[in-house]
Amino acid sequence: MPTDVAATMTVSSTGPATALLQVAVASPLTETLTVLCDGEPLEPEEFAVGEARVHRVELRAGTTTVAYTAAVDPAGPPRAVTPAAWAEALRPSRYCPSDQLEGYAAAEFDRTLPRAELVGAVATWVHDRLSYVSGASRPVDTAVDTLLLGQGVCRDYAHLTATLLRALEVPARLVAVYAPGLDPMDFHAVVEADVDGTWCVVDATRLAPTGALVRICSGRDAADTAFLTLLDGVARFESMTVTATVDGDLPAPADAPFPLP
């Protein structure tokens, strides 16, 4: 089931600045990345940060347009949980303070359940507990803020899911994806958890079929997976469009944790 994805964004800057992009898919069949400042090309530098493909662009004063397209075959082997990834995905992080919710998680969930059932139960609990409300949360909100507020967007759902799983000693990490079928279309955040040695994805928002998701990158939380980071303080994000389409029918939503290549 071939998938086509694209992202276009515009950034304005009053002087030199640095942009870090994480929009490139993990395993493209083909791709193009074009960066233009007032019509003049800028050359992005690619490097790896963990499993993420990061593109650094040195901005000039003016309006910069980033255009990315890729074709992807979402089929592939499951990803094994390495010892290093296992350890990192158990630790508290900036937006996922799992050490603060250990007692709460132990009271809400039966940690003796088989791992796949436990992961699914946490995702279902978050889905039922939160209301999806655009603009309800702040960029600095943690999973504890989301739990108290009772609403948020995909990153908030993912942060709370990952936090509760880590509090139950289940390794979990946030994954940035392109999501065919998502409405309104945008970058999307889901969670991968260690299910018997394999990374398996759950989406507590249930807004897109997990079988069609396309991996961009994974990390501890949104601090590691942001699609755009602007440095030096003179640049401003202006606009963005995202598309993701499949060749054929979308798969049915998966209730159980699903391996994401």
C-alpha positions in Angstrom: 0.0 0.0 0.0 2.2 2.9 -1.2 1.9 6.1 0.7 2.6 9.7 -0.5 3.4 12.4 2.1 4.2 16.1 1.9 4.8 19.0 4.1 5.2 22.7 3.3 6.0 25.4 5.8 6.9 29.1 5.8 9.2 30.9 8.2 10.0 34.6 8.3 13.2 36.0 9.7 14.6 39.5 10.3 18.2 38.2 10.3 20.4 35.1 10.3 18.9 32.2 12.3 19.0 28.4 12.5 16.1 26.1 11.8 16.1 22.4 12.7 13.6 20.3 10.7 12.3 16.9 11.5 9.9 16.3 8.6 11.7 13.6 6.6 10.3 10.0 6.9 12.5 7.3 8.4 12.6 5.1 5.3 11.6 6.8 2.1 11.4 5.1 -1.3 12.0 8.5 -2.9 12.0 12.0 -1.5 12.7 15.7 -2.2 13.5 18.5 0.2 13.6 22.1 -1.2 14.4 25.2 0.9 14.1 28.6 -0.7 14.6 32.0 0.9 12.9 34.7 -1.2 13.3 32.4 -4.2 17.0 31.6 -3.6 18.0 28.1 -2.6 19.3 27.2 0.8 21.2 24.0 1.3 20.0 21.9 4.3 22.5 19.8 6.2 21.3 16.3 7.3 22.5 14.5 10.3 21.2 11.9 12.7 20.1 12.5 16.3 19.2 9.1 17.7 16.8 7.6 15.2 15.7 11.0 13.8 16.8 12.5 10.5 17.4 16.1 11.3 18.0 18.8 8.7 19.7 22.0 9.8 19.1 25.1 7.7 21.0 28.4 8.2 18.3 31.0 7.5 18.8 34.5 6.1 16.6 37.6 6.5 13.5 37.1 4.5 10.8 34.5 3.9 11.9 30.9 3.8 9.7 28.1 2.3 10.4 24.5 3.1 8.8 21.8 0.8 9.2 18.1 1.5 7.7 15.2 -0.4 8.2 11.5 -0.1 6.9 8.2 -1.3 6.9 5.4 1.3 6.1 1.7 1.5 4.8 1.4 5.0 5.3 -2.4 5.1 8.4 -3.7 6.8 9.8 -5.8 9.6 8.9 -4.9 13.2 11.4 -2.9 15.2 13.1 -4.7 18.0 13.5 -3.0 21.4 17.3 -2.6 22.0 18.7 -2.4 25.5 19.6 1.3 25.1 16.1 2.2 23.8 14.5 0.1 26.6 16.4 2.1 29.2 15.7 5.5 27.7 12.0 4.7 27.3 11.6 3.9 31.0 13.0 7.2 32.3 10.9 10.3 33.2 11.3 13.1 30.7 10.5 16.8 30.3 6.8 16.3 29.3 6.4 12.8 30.7 7.2 12.9 34.4 6.3 9.3 35.0 7.8 9.3 38.5 5.0 11.7 39.6 2.2 9.3 38.6 3.5 5.9 39.8 1.0 5.6 42.6 -1.8 6.9 40.4 -1.0 4.4 37.6 -0.8 1.5 40.1 -4.2 2.3 41.4 -5.8 2.6 38.0 -4.4 -0.4 36.1 -3.7 -4.1 36.6 0.0 -4.3 35.8 -0.2 -8.2 35.9 -2.1 -8.1 32.5 -0.3 -9.5 29.5 1.8 -6.6 28.1 -0.3 -6.1 24.9 -3.5 -6.0 27.0 -2.0 -3.5 29.4 -0.8 -1.2 26.7 -4.2 -1.3 25.0 -5.9 -0.7 28.4 -3.8 2.4 29.0 -4.5 3.8 25.6 -8.3 3.2 25.9 -8.3 4.8 29.4 -6.6 8.0 28.0 -9.0 8.1 25.1 -12.0 7.9 27.4 -10.6 10.3 30.0 -9.6 13.1 27.7 -11.5 15.3 25.3 -9.8 16.3 22.0 -9.9 20.2 22.0 -7.7 22.2 19.6 -5.9 25.0 21.4 -6.8 23.8 24.9 -3.2 23.1 26.0 0.0 25.1 26.1 3.3 24.1 24.5 4.8 23.7 28.0 2.1 21.4 29.4 3.2 18.1 30.8 1.2 14.9 31.1 0.3 15.9 34.6 -1.2 19.1 33.4 -3.1 17.2 30.7 -4.5 14.7 33.3 -5.7 17.6 35.5 -7.1 19.6 32.5 -8.8 16.6 30.9 -8.4 17.8 27.4 -5.7 18.4 24.8 -4.4 17.5 21.3 -2.5 14.5 20.0 0.8 15.3 21.7 -1.1 15.6 25.0 -2.8 12.3 24.5 0.6 10.8 23.6 2.4 12.3 26.6 -0.2 11.0 29.0 -0.2 7.5 27.5 3.6 7.3 27.6 3.8 8.7 31.1 1.3 6.2 32.5 3.0 3.3 30.7 6.4 4.3 32.1 4.9 4.6 35.5 3.8 1.0 35.1 7.4 0.1 34.1 6.5 -0.4 30.5 9.0 1.3 28.1 7.2 3.9 26.0 8.2 6.7 23.6 6.5 9.3 21.5 6.5 8.8 17.7 5.9 11.6 15.2 4.1 10.4 12.1 2.3 11.3 8.9 -1.2 9.9 9.3 -3.3 9.2 6.3 -7.0 9.6 7.2 -6.3 12.2 9.9 -8.9 15.0 9.8 -7.9 17.8 10.0 -4.6 16.8 8.4 -1.5 17.7 10.4 1.6 16.1 11.8 0.5 13.5 14.3 1.9 12.1 17.6 1.3 8.5 18.8 3.0 6.2 21.3 5.2 3.1 20.9 5.5 0.7 23.8 7.6 -2.4 24.3 5.4 -5.4 23.7 7.4 -8.5 24.3 10.6 -7.0 22.8 8.9 -5.3 19.8 7.9 -1.6 19.5 4.2 -1.5 19.0 2.1 1.6 18.4 -1.1 2.8 20.0 -3.0 6.0 19.3 -5.2 7.1 22.2 -6.9 9.8 20.0 -8.2 7.1 17.6 -8.2 9.8 14.9 -6.3 7.8 12.2 -5.8 4.1 11.4 -2.5 2.9 13.0 -1.9 0.5 10.1 -1.4 3.5 7.7 1.0 5.6 9.9 4.3 6.6 8.4 7.2 7.1 10.8 9.1 10.3 11.0 11.0 9.9 14.2 10.7 8.7 17.8 11.9 10.2 21.1 11.3 10.6 24.8 8.6 13.2 24.2 7.7 16.2 22.0 11.0 17.9 22.9 12.8 15.2 20.8 10.3 15.0 17.9 9.4 18.6 17.1 8.9 19.2 13.3 10.5 22.6 13.6 12.9 24.2 16.1 13.9 27.8 15.5 17.1 29.1 17.2 18.6 32.6 17.6 15.3 34.4 18.3 14.7 36.4 15.1 12.8 33.8 13.1 9.0 33.1 13.3 6.9 30.2 12.1 4.2 31.5 9.7 2.2 28.6 8.2 2.2 24.9 7.3 0.3 22.3 5.3 0.6 18.6 5.6 -0.8 15.8 3.4 -0.7 12.0 3.6 -2.5 9.7 1.2 -2.5 6.0 0.4 -2.9 4.2 -2.9 -6.1 2.3 -2.2 -8.4 2.0 0.8 -7.3 2.9 4.3 -7.0 -0.1 6.6 -9.4 -0.5 9.4 -8.4 1.0 12.8 -6.5 -1.4 15.0 -7.6 -1.7 18.6 -4.5 -3.7 19.7 -0.9 -2.4 19.7 0.4 -2.5 16.1 4.1 -2.8 15.0 5.1 0.3 13.1 8.1 -0.4 10.7 
